[in-house]
Amino acid sequence: MKNNQEKGISIGEKLLRLRKEKNLSRKQAAKQIGITEYSLKAYEHNARFPRPEVKQRIARFYKTTVGSLFFNEE
């Protein structure tokens, strides 16, 4: 998921795309990450931003780094 097009998409869009790539429901992904389905929905809709420890869990779940997922670092 690292390409120049990513720089223009929101964090929520990235999270949604990654979840769909894994063919998981929001409920399944939230459970595996260790957050509520409501929280994941809020992150995917850019209504809330995860705390640092949650960012770590999300990045680990999607096998990426916090920097690349949340800060567009390569």
Buried (B, 14 or more C-beta within 10 A) or exposed (E): EEEEEBEEEEBBBBBBBBBEEEEBEBEEBBBEBEBEBEBBBBBBEEEBEBEEEBBEBBBEBBEBBBEBBBEBEE
